[in-house]
């Protein structure tokens, strides 16, 4: 319980004085006997036994009213105010090749997209104070979720992603970066980050990835790039799907890093490292919403004092 005006509790020190004055007035109005020994043999009635309850009710009533003056309050919930943190856009490739099952978990094969969803979910759990949004891309970019602190909702949106939702025949990395930049353009965060995950090379779109990276650099946005998946075996040789040179250049342009993740463990390690690199010291102010509870104390005080007055008018409040 929180008290808005605790200094009113000093009035509790007056209660013994008020009790003494009240008992003094009762004694003054009582009948005087020259010798009270003659009354000792009389039986004690239940009314006499109940007489001590009157000062008890009187005391409890005064205590409740004094506590009500101190304005007791109940905390409803704690709220968090974000002052400085990182705004992050997760840029996820949904091209058809993301269905390739070259990742494994406990010996069971899983697709690149399934592995990415699992790792990103854990990444979200580790950053509760950051606003995070999601942009997906294939032939076209798609803003899945704006920047938000509601990471539970982000996980729901992430679960709904699949390769067939954006015409996954081509990969427009440059247009995807441009869409992510638009989500961060008005951000006032201390640090603005795009985490680009793709398993291919830019082969579609109106904006070259290098030009998109230059635009991000001008706005103070870092782009961490992740090449996901292994190499696909060709007829006589292995053909590398990920355009590592382009992804390295994008990251270097924005003063970030490029990562290569060919299995689930490496992908987890990549997101863990980015999580550590983009930790920002934030100032978090906590405040509590309060609900006034004085009404209950007032009602209790009136009840006790009212009972004391009613009983004092009966035979309990008189000498037997």
C-alpha positions in Angstrom: 0.0 0.0 0.0 1.3 3.4 -0.9 0.3 6.6 1.0 0.1 9.9 -0.9 0.1 12.0 2.3 1.8 9.9 5.0 2.2 12.8 7.4 -1.5 12.6 8.3 -0.6 9.4 10.2 0.8 11.7 13.0 -2.8 12.3 14.0 -2.8 8.7 15.3 -0.8 10.1 18.3 -4.0 12.0 19.3 -6.1 8.9 19.7 -5.0 8.1 23.3 -5.8 11.7 24.3 -9.3 11.5 22.7 -9.9 8.1 24.4 -8.9 9.5 27.8 -11.2 12.5 27.3 -14.1 10.2 26.3 -13.7 7.9 29.3 -13.3 10.9 31.6 -16.6 12.2 30.5 -18.3 8.8 31.0 -16.9 8.6 34.5 -18.1 12.1 35.3 -21.7 11.2 34.3 -21.7 7.9 36.2 -23.4 7.3 39.5 -21.2 7.5 42.7 -21.5 5.0 45.5 -20.0 5.5 48.9 -19.0 1.9 49.0 -18.7 -0.2 45.8 -18.1 -3.4 47.7 -21.8 -4.0 47.9 -21.9 -4.3 44.1 -19.1 -6.9 43.9 -21.5 -9.8 44.6 -23.9 -8.9 41.8 -23.8 -11.1 38.7 -22.0 -9.6 35.6 -24.4 -9.3 32.7 -23.5 -9.7 29.0 -24.1 -6.0 28.6 -21.4 -5.2 31.0 -19.1 -7.7 29.3 -19.7 -6.0 26.0 -18.9 -2.5 27.3 -15.2 -2.6 26.4 -16.2 -3.0 22.7 -17.3 0.6 22.6 -13.9 2.2 23.0 -12.5 -0.5 20.6 -15.0 0.6 17.9 -14.3 4.2 18.6 -10.5 3.7 18.2 -10.9 1.6 15.0 -13.1 4.3 13.5 -10.6 7.0 14.2 -7.8 5.0 12.8 -9.6 4.3 9.6 -10.5 7.9 9.1 -7.0 9.1 9.7 -5.6 6.5 7.3 -8.1 7.7 4.7 -6.7 11.2 5.2 -3.3 9.8 4.3 -4.8 8.7 0.9 -3.8 5.1 0.7 -3.3 3.9 -2.9 -2.9 0.5 -4.6 -0.4 0.0 -7.4 -2.1 -1.4 -10.5 0.9 -2.1 -12.7 4.4 -1.1 -13.6 5.0 0.7 -16.9 8.2 1.0 -18.8 9.3 4.2 -20.6 11.9 3.6 -23.3 14.3 6.5 -23.6 17.3 5.2 -25.6 17.4 1.8 -27.4 17.9 0.3 -30.8 15.4 0.3 -33.6 15.8 -2.9 -35.7 14.3 -4.1 -38.9 14.5 -7.8 -39.6 14.8 -8.1 -43.4 13.9 -11.7 -44.4 14.3 -13.4 -47.8 11.1 -15.3 -48.8 12.3 -16.5 -52.2 11.6 -20.1 -53.2 15.1 -21.3 -52.4 14.5 -20.6 -48.7 12.5 -23.8 -48.7 15.8 -25.8 -49.2 16.2 -28.2 -46.4 19.9 -28.0 -45.7 19.7 -27.1 -42.0 19.4 -29.8 -39.3 18.2 -29.9 -35.7 18.7 -33.0 -33.6 19.3 -34.9 -36.8 16.0 -33.8 -38.4 16.2 -31.7 -41.6 14.6 -28.3 -41.7 14.3 -25.5 -44.3 16.3 -22.3 -44.3 13.2 -20.3 -43.5 12.2 -22.6 -40.6 15.7 -22.3 -39.1 15.6 -18.5 -39.6 12.2 -18.2 -37.8 13.5 -20.3 -34.8 16.6 -18.2 -34.4 14.9 -14.9 -34.9 12.3 -15.8 -32.2 15.1 -16.3 -29.7 16.7 -13.0 -30.9 13.4 -11.2 -30.1 13.3 -12.7 -26.6 16.7 -11.3 -25.9 15.8 -7.7 -26.8 12.6 -6.8 -24.9 13.5 -3.0 -24.7 14.0 -2.5 -28.5 11.5 -1.6 -31.1 11.7 -4.3 -33.8 9.9 -4.6 -37.2 9.8 -7.1 -40.0 10.1 -6.6 -43.7 10.0 -9.6 -46.1 11.0 -9.7 -49.7 11.2 -11.9 -52.8 10.2 -10.4 -56.2 8.6 -7.6 -54.2 9.2 -6.3 -50.6 6.4 -6.5 -48.0 6.2 -4.7 -44.7 5.2 -7.5 -42.3 5.2 -5.5 -39.1 6.1 -1.9 -38.2 8.5 -1.1 -35.4 7.0 -2.2 -32.1 7.7 -3.4 -28.6 5.0 -6.1 -28.8 7.3 -8.9 -29.6 4.7 -11.5 -29.0 2.7 -10.1 -31.9 5.9 -10.1 -34.0 6.4 -13.8 -33.3 2.8 -14.4 -34.6 3.6 -12.4 -37.7 6.8 -14.3 -38.2 5.1 -17.7 -37.9 2.8 -16.7 -40.9 5.7 -16.1 -43.3 6.1 -18.6 -46.1 7.9 -18.6 -49.5 4.8 -18.5 -51.6 3.3 -15.3 -50.3 5.5 -12.8 -52.4 6.0 -14.5 -55.8 9.2 -16.2 -54.8 10.7 -16.7 -58.3 13.2 -13.8 -57.9 15.1 -11.9 -55.3 14.9 -8.1 -55.0 17.5 -7.4 -52.3 17.9 -3.7 -53.2 14.1 -3.0 -53.0 13.9 -4.9 -49.8 16.6 -2.7 -48.2 14.8 0.4 -49.5 11.6 -0.8 -47.8 13.4 -1.4 -44.5 15.1 2.0 -44.7 11.6 3.6 -45.1 10.6 2.0 -41.8 13.6 3.5 -40.1 13.6 6.9 -41.8 11.6 8.7 -39.1 13.2 6.8 -36.2 14.8 8.9 -33.4 16.6 5.9 -31.8 20.2 6.2 -30.9 21.0 3.3 -33.1 19.2 2.1 -36.3 19.9 -1.4 -37.7 18.8 -3.6 -40.5 19.5 -7.3 -40.3 19.4 -8.8 -43.8 19.0 -12.5 -44.2 19.1 -14.0 -47.6 20.2 -17.2 -49.4 20.6 -15.7 -52.9 21.7 -12.9 -55.0 19.9 -9.8 -56.2 18.3 -10.6 -59.6 15.3 -8.3 -59.7 14.1 -4.9 -58.6 14.5 -1.2 -59.4 17.3 -0.4 -56.9 20.7 -1.9 -56.8 21.7 -3.2 -53.3 24.9 -1.1 -53.3 22.9 2.1 -54.0 20.4 1.1 -51.2 23.3 0.6 -48.9 24.7 4.1 -49.7 21.2 5.5 -48.8 21.3 3.6 -45.5 24.7 4.9 -44.7 23.6 8.5 -45.3 20.8 8.0 -42.8 23.1 6.5 -40.2 21.6 3.0 -40.6 23.7 -0.1 -40.2 23.0 -3.2 -42.4 24.2 -6.5 -41.0 24.1 -9.1 -43.8 23.7 -12.8 -43.4 24.2 -15.4 -46.1 22.1 -18.4 -45.1 22.4 -22.0 -46.4 25.1 -24.1 -47.9 26.3 -24.5 -51.5 24.1 -26.2 -54.1 25.8 -29.0 -56.0 26.0 -28.4 -59.7 26.7 -30.9 -62.5 30.4 -30.8 -62.2 31.0 -28.4 -59.4 29.4 -26.7 -56.4 27.6 -23.5 -57.3 27.5 -20.9 -54.5 24.0 -19.4 -54.2 24.8 -16.5 -51.9 26.4 -13.5 -53.4 29.0 -13.0 -50.7 30.8 -10.1 -52.4 27.6 -8.1 -52.7 26.6 -8.8 -49.1 30.1 -7.9 -47.8 30.0 -4.6 -49.7 26.5 -3.7 -48.3 27.7 -4.4 -44.7 31.0 -2.5 -45.2 29.3 0.5 -46.7 27.2 0.9 -43.6 30.0 0.1 -41.1 28.5 -3.3 -40.2 29.5 -6.9 -40.8 28.8 -9.8 -43.1 28.2 -13.3 -41.8 28.0 -16.7 -43.5 25.7 -19.3 -41.8 25.7 -22.7 -43.4 24.0 -24.5 -40.5 21.7 -23.9 -37.5 24.5 -23.5 -35.0 26.3 -21.0 -37.1 23.1 -19.0 -37.7 22.4 -18.9 -33.9 25.9 -17.7 -33.3 25.5 -14.9 -35.9 22.4 -13.5 -34.2 24.0 -13.8 -30.8 27.0 -11.8 -32.0 24.8 -9.1 -33.5 22.8 -9.0 -30.3 26.0 -8.3 -28.4 27.3 -5.8 -30.9 24.2 -3.7 -30.9 23.7 -3.5 -27.1 23.0 0.1 -26.1 23.0 1.4 -22.6 19.4 2.6 -22.0 17.8 4.6 -19.3 14.6 3.0 -18.2 12.2 4.8 -15.9 9.6 2.7 -14.1 6.4 4.2 -12.8 3.3 2.7 -11.3 -0.3 3.6 -11.9 -2.1 4.0 -8.6 -5.8 3.5 -7.7 -7.2 5.4 -4.7 -8.5 3.2 -1.9 -9.5 5.9 0.6 -13.2 5.2 0.0 -13.0 1.8 1.7 -11.2 3.3 4.7 -13.8 6.1 5.0 -16.7 3.6 4.9 -15.0 1.4 7.5 -14.4 4.4 9.8 -18.0 5.5 9.5 -19.2 2.0 10.2 -17.1 1.6 13.4 -18.0 5.0 14.7 -21.7 4.5 13.8 -21.8 1.1 15.6 -20.1 2.8 18.6 -22.8 5.5 18.7 -25.7 3.1 18.2 -24.5 0.7 20.9 -23.8 3.6 23.3 -27.5 4.5 23.0 -28.6 1.1 24.1 -28.3 -0.5 27.6 -24.8 -1.6 26.7 -23.7 2.1 26.8 -25.2 2.7 30.2 -24.2 1.6 33.6 -26.1 -1.6 34.7 
